[in-house]
């Protein structure tokens, strides 16, 4: 069960909190690449609208640009200067695209650290560049290439990631770790850890129960494989746990390290 955090300080703090609660854990730092592919489409707003019919992601983006343009122009008079933060925040990509286009066309100039509107342009004449993650427009690629001059941009980002791995399989300790991690870990990693922790806990209980009856490792593994998948039913959800023989071999070693059982040759002791 692994939690991702956003900084080394958070990683160390979470590890300390878990250790204080008697939860075995270890920290891990990884440098890994993030690779993203984008399809880029450019042209005047009017040109893009004319050719966009039926391409849903493009139509949606163009609607968002129109709304952004109308919002900016509604409160910006000619010769009026505004600071960047008055026009948009970092999360508003539509307004950023509009302001960038206004600057490139000369409708907006920078004076003394402020952006001054020199004239009120028409949206249709503004040249814009839109880019879409390739997975968002995969089904439209052929149409996009036929209707527009497209290009592809690939971004390679090398980032350091910080993790705290929890080795526990006891259900109470897993739940305690999840509660502690809420103050430190990313929401996505908490969700993944929750299902991973539950699955490992359930699998441990099943293995320990079977080991009471099957003292030979090969018999235990064969019986376990016959029961795959192990299903955990909730009120509104179901968790299916799948595994193969090699994965179970490694999991038995992990349980031995944690002190739940002992494996020697083909024999198992609880």
C-alpha positions in Angstrom: 0.0 0.0 0.0 1.7 3.2 -1.2 0.9 6.9 -0.6 2.2 9.6 -2.9 2.9 13.0 -1.3 4.0 16.3 -2.9 7.2 17.0 -1.0 10.0 15.4 0.9 8.9 17.2 4.1 5.4 15.7 3.8 7.0 12.3 3.1 9.0 12.4 6.3 6.2 13.8 8.3 3.8 11.1 7.2 6.3 8.4 7.9 6.8 9.7 11.4 3.1 9.8 12.1 2.7 6.3 10.9 5.6 5.1 13.0 4.2 6.7 16.1 1.0 4.8 15.5 3.0 1.5 15.3 2.5 1.2 11.6 5.4 -0.2 9.7 6.4 1.9 6.7 9.3 3.1 4.6 9.9 6.1 2.5 10.8 6.0 -1.2 12.0 8.7 -3.7 11.8 8.1 -7.4 12.8 10.2 -10.4 10.5 9.2 -13.3 9.5 10.7 -16.6 6.1 12.0 -17.5 5.4 11.9 -21.3 2.4 13.6 -22.8 1.4 13.9 -26.5 -0.7 16.8 -27.8 -2.4 17.5 -31.2 -2.0 21.2 -32.0 -4.5 23.1 -34.2 -4.1 26.8 -35.1 -6.0 29.4 -37.2 -8.3 32.3 -36.8 -11.3 31.7 -34.6 -13.6 32.0 -37.6 -11.6 29.4 -39.5 -11.7 27.0 -36.7 -15.4 27.4 -36.1 -16.2 26.9 -39.8 -14.4 23.5 -39.9 -15.1 22.2 -36.4 -18.6 20.8 -36.9 -19.0 17.3 -35.4 -15.6 17.4 -33.6 -16.9 17.6 -30.1 -13.7 18.5 -28.1 -12.9 21.3 -30.6 -16.5 22.6 -30.5 -16.4 22.7 -26.7 -13.0 24.5 -26.6 -14.2 27.1 -29.1 -17.4 27.8 -27.0 -15.2 28.2 -23.9 -13.0 30.7 -25.9 -16.0 32.7 -26.9 -17.2 32.9 -23.3 -13.7 33.9 -22.1 -13.5 36.6 -24.8 -16.9 38.0 -23.9 -16.1 38.1 -20.2 -12.8 39.9 -20.8 -14.1 42.4 -23.2 -17.3 43.2 -21.1 -15.2 44.9 -18.4 -12.2 46.3 -20.4 -12.4 49.7 -22.0 -10.0 51.0 -24.7 -6.9 52.7 -23.2 -7.7 51.0 -19.8 -4.8 49.2 -18.2 -5.2 46.0 -16.2 -2.9 43.7 -14.2 -2.7 40.1 -15.3 -4.4 38.9 -12.2 -7.4 41.1 -12.9 -7.9 39.4 -16.3 -7.5 35.7 -15.4 -6.0 33.3 -12.9 -3.6 30.5 -13.7 -6.4 27.9 -14.0 -8.3 29.8 -16.7 -6.6 28.6 -19.8 -9.3 30.0 -22.1 -8.7 33.6 -20.9 -4.9 33.0 -21.1 -5.3 32.0 -24.8 -7.4 35.1 -25.5 -5.0 37.5 -23.8 -2.0 36.0 -25.6 -3.8 36.3 -28.9 -4.7 40.0 -28.2 -1.0 40.7 -27.4 0.2 39.0 -30.6 -2.2 41.0 -32.8 -1.3 44.3 -31.1 -4.7 44.9 -29.7 -3.1 44.8 -26.2 0.2 46.3 -25.2 2.2 46.2 -22.0 2.9 49.6 -20.3 4.5 49.9 -16.8 3.7 46.3 -15.9 0.0 46.5 -16.9 -1.8 45.4 -20.0 -3.5 48.2 -22.0 -6.3 47.6 -24.4 -5.6 49.6 -27.6 -8.7 48.6 -29.5 -11.6 46.2 -29.3 -11.0 43.5 -31.8 -13.5 41.0 -33.3 -13.1 37.5 -31.9 -13.5 36.0 -35.4 -10.2 37.6 -36.5 -8.1 36.5 -33.6 -5.6 33.8 -34.3 -5.6 31.1 -31.7 -3.7 27.9 -31.1 -5.4 25.0 -29.4 -3.9 21.8 -28.2 -5.5 18.6 -27.0 -4.1 15.6 -25.3 -4.0 13.0 -28.0 -6.2 10.6 -26.0 -9.0 13.2 -26.0 -9.2 13.4 -29.8 -8.1 9.9 -30.7 -11.4 9.1 -32.5 -11.3 12.4 -34.5 -7.6 12.3 -35.6 -8.4 11.5 -39.3 -11.0 14.3 -39.5 -8.7 16.8 -37.8 -5.9 16.0 -40.2 -8.2 16.3 -43.2 -9.7 19.7 -42.1 -6.8 21.4 -40.4 -3.1 21.7 -40.6 -2.2 19.8 -37.4 1.0 19.1 -35.6 2.0 17.1 -32.7 3.8 18.3 -29.6 5.4 15.8 -27.1 6.3 17.0 -23.6 8.9 15.1 -21.6 9.0 16.1 -17.9 11.5 14.6 -15.5 10.1 14.8 -12.0 10.9 13.5 -8.6 8.1 11.7 -6.7 7.9 11.0 -3.0 6.1 8.0 -1.5 5.5 6.3 1.8 4.9 2.6 1.6 2.9 0.8 4.3 3.8 -2.8 4.8 0.9 -3.7 7.1 -1.8 -6.2 6.0 -3.9 -6.1 9.3 -7.2 -4.5 8.5 -7.2 -2.2 11.6 -3.7 -0.9 10.8 -4.6 -0.4 7.2 -7.6 1.7 8.1 -5.5 3.7 10.6 -2.8 4.3 8.0 -5.5 5.6 5.6 -6.9 8.0 8.2 -3.4 9.4 9.0 -2.5 9.7 5.3 -5.5 12.0 4.6 -3.5 15.0 5.9 -0.5 14.3 3.7 -1.1 12.2 0.6 -2.7 13.0 -2.7 -6.3 12.1 -3.1 -5.7 9.8 -6.0 -3.0 7.8 -4.1 -5.3 7.5 -1.1 -8.1 6.0 -3.2 -5.7 3.5 -4.8 -4.1 2.7 -1.4 -7.6 2.1 0.1 -8.5 -0.6 -2.4 -4.9 -2.0 -2.4 -4.9 -2.2 1.4 -8.3 -3.9 1.6 -7.3 -6.4 -1.1 -4.1 -7.3 0.7 -5.9 -7.6 4.0 -8.6 -9.9 2.6 -6.0 -12.0 0.7 -4.0 -12.4 4.0 -7.0 -13.6 5.9 -7.9 -16.1 3.1 -4.3 -17.4 3.0 -4.0 -17.8 6.8 -7.4 -19.6 6.9 -6.3 -22.0 4.1 -2.9 -22.5 5.8 -4.7 -24.0 8.8 -5.9 -26.8 6.5 -3.2 -27.0 3.9 0.3 -27.3 5.5 2.0 -27.8 2.2 2.7 -24.7 0.1 1.9 -26.2 -3.2 -1.5 -27.4 -1.9 -2.3 -24.0 -0.4 -1.4 -22.2 -3.7 -3.4 -24.7 -5.8 -6.4 -24.2 -3.5 -6.0 -20.5 -3.6 -5.8 -20.4 -7.4 -9.0 -22.4 -7.7 -10.8 -19.7 -5.7 -9.6 -16.8 -7.9 -11.0 -14.2 -8.1 -11.6 -13.6 -4.4 -14.6 -11.3 -4.2 -15.4 -8.7 -1.6 -19.0 -7.4 -1.7 -19.9 -4.0 -0.4 -23.2 -2.2 -0.2 -22.8 -0.6 -3.6 -19.5 -1.9 -4.9 -17.6 -5.1 -5.4 -13.8 -5.7 -5.3 -12.4 -8.6 -7.4 -8.9 -9.8 -6.3 -6.9 -11.5 -9.0 -3.4 -13.1 -8.7 -1.1 -15.7 -10.3 1.2 -18.3 -8.8 4.3 -16.2 -8.8 2.5 -13.3 -7.2 1.3 -15.6 -4.4 4.8 -17.0 -3.9 6.1 -13.4 -3.3 3.2 -12.6 -1.1 3.9 -15.6 1.1 7.5 -14.3 1.5 6.1 -10.9 2.5 3.8 -12.5 5.1 6.7 -14.4 6.4 8.7 -11.2 6.8 5.8 -9.7 8.7 5.7 -12.7 11.0 2.3 -14.1 10.0 3.6 -17.5 8.9 6.8 -19.4 8.2 7.7 -21.1 4.9 10.4 -23.7 4.6 10.7 -25.8 1.5 7.2 -27.0 0.8 6.0 -26.7 4.4 4.0 -23.9 6.1 3.7 -23.1 9.8 1.2 -20.5 11.2 
